[in-house]
Amino acid sequence: MQEAAEAADGRDVRFVLVSDGLSKHQALRAVTYGLVSVIPSRDADFEQVVRAIAAVREGRVALPDVAQGWLEDQIRTTWQLVLEPRGLTATGLERREVDVLRLLARGLGTQEIAQDLNYSERTVKNIIHGVLTRLKLRNRTHAVAFAMQHGAL
């Protein structure tokens, strides 16, 4: 899976795995490379594989309950140990960036945002510029749309 994902050159790759066993470590690693469905070998007839592939095309994930539990634990741990201590959200935006984007979404201008958050106008402009540059977004509207689409707002 890793080799196929790396060979895909940034394209979105999804895998359906037919297997009789998957360790926690293997599952977590495989998901990072695009694993979205696991079918036990004993259930892997033609129809089951076709249904799994169709589900992938519809954006559905079909992992064993135990693997979903592992993923939930990993997400929670990443949130607590990596993101929160650095002031980041799950979208990779800083809390203060989210605060600025939330006010932008309400239609406030730079000066109003600065007053509301008790920042200087220069700080607000720098925060917005940082988001636009880092995420390669075109403008403030695009930044707000990005934050909404990724669940930050």
C-alpha positions in Angstrom: 0.0 0.0 0.0 2.8 2.4 0.9 4.5 1.9 -2.5 1.3 2.3 -4.4 0.3 5.4 -2.4 3.8 7.0 -3.0 3.7 6.1 -6.7 0.3 7.9 -7.0 2.1 11.2 -6.9 -0.3 13.0 -4.6 -3.4 11.6 -6.1 -6.0 10.3 -3.7 -5.7 6.5 -3.4 -8.1 4.2 -1.7 -7.6 0.5 -0.8 -9.8 -2.4 0.0 -7.9 -5.1 1.8 -8.8 -8.8 1.9 -7.1 -10.3 5.0 -7.5 -12.6 7.9 -5.9 -10.3 10.4 -4.6 -6.8 10.9 -2.7 -5.6 14.0 -3.3 -2.2 15.5 0.0 -0.9 14.1 -0.7 -2.3 10.7 -4.2 -0.8 10.6 -3.1 2.7 11.7 -0.3 2.7 9.1 -2.4 1.3 6.3 -5.1 4.0 6.9 -2.4 6.7 6.4 -1.8 5.2 2.9 -5.5 5.0 2.0 -7.0 1.8 3.5 -10.8 2.3 3.7 -12.2 -1.2 3.8 -11.2 -4.5 5.2 -12.9 -7.7 4.2 -12.2 -10.9 6.1 -10.9 -13.6 3.7 -13.7 -16.0 4.6 -16.3 -13.3 3.4 -14.4 -12.2 0.3 -16.5 -13.5 -2.5 -16.9 -11.6 -5.7 -20.1 -9.8 -4.6 -18.6 -8.7 -1.3 -15.6 -7.2 -3.0 -17.8 -5.4 -5.6 -19.9 -4.0 -2.8 -16.8 -2.8 -0.9 -15.5 -1.1 -4.1 -18.8 0.6 -4.7 -18.9 1.8 -1.1 -15.4 3.3 -1.6 -16.6 5.2 -4.7 -19.5 6.6 -2.5 -17.0 7.8 0.1 -18.0 5.2 2.7 -15.5 3.4 5.0 -15.9 -0.2 6.2 -13.4 -1.1 8.8 -13.8 -3.7 11.6 -15.1 -2.2 14.8 -11.9 -2.9 16.6 -9.9 -0.9 13.9 -12.4 2.0 14.2 -11.7 2.0 17.9 -8.0 2.1 17.3 -8.4 5.0 15.0 -10.6 6.9 17.4 -7.9 6.4 20.2 -5.2 7.6 17.8 -7.2 10.7 16.9 -7.9 11.5 20.5 -4.2 11.0 21.4 -3.0 13.1 18.5 -5.4 15.9 19.6 -4.3 15.8 23.2 -0.6 15.4 22.8 0.2 17.1 19.5 -2.5 19.6 18.5 -3.8 21.1 21.7 -0.4 21.8 23.3 0.6 23.7 20.1 -2.7 25.7 19.9 -3.8 23.9 16.7 -7.1 22.6 15.7 -7.8 19.4 13.8 -7.6 21.3 10.5 -4.1 22.5 11.3 -5.3 26.1 11.9 -4.2 27.9 15.1 -7.0 28.9 17.5 -6.3 32.6 16.8 -6.5 31.9 13.1 -9.9 30.3 13.6 -11.0 33.2 15.7 -10.1 35.7 12.9 -11.8 33.5 10.2 -14.9 33.2 12.3 -15.2 37.0 12.5 -14.4 37.3 8.8 -17.3 34.9 8.1 -19.6 37.2 10.1 -18.6 40.0 7.7 -16.3 42.0 9.9 -13.4 44.0 8.5 -9.8 44.1 9.7 -10.4 47.0 12.1 -13.5 45.4 13.6 -11.7 42.1 14.0 -8.8 43.8 15.7 -11.1 45.6 18.1 -13.1 42.4 18.9 -10.0 40.3 19.6 -8.0 43.1 21.1 -5.3 42.7 18.4 -3.6 45.4 16.3 -4.8 45.7 12.7 -1.3 44.6 11.6 -1.6 41.4 13.7 -5.0 40.6 12.0 -3.5 41.2 8.6 -0.5 39.0 9.4 -2.7 36.2 10.6 -4.8 36.4 7.5 -1.7 36.6 5.3 -0.2 33.6 7.1 -3.3 31.5 6.5 -3.5 32.4 2.8 0.1 31.8 2.2 0.5 28.5 4.2 -2.7 27.0 2.7 -2.2 28.5 -0.8 -5.6 30.2 -0.7 -6.5 33.0 -3.0 -8.3 35.5 -0.7 -10.2 36.0 2.5 -13.4 34.4 1.1 -11.4 31.3 0.1 -9.9 31.1 3.6 -13.4 31.3 5.2 -14.7 28.6 2.7 -11.7 26.4 3.5 -12.3 26.7 7.3 -16.0 25.9 6.8 -15.3 22.9 4.5 -12.8 21.5 7.0 -15.0 21.9 10.1 -13.1 24.8 11.7 -16.1 27.1 11.6 
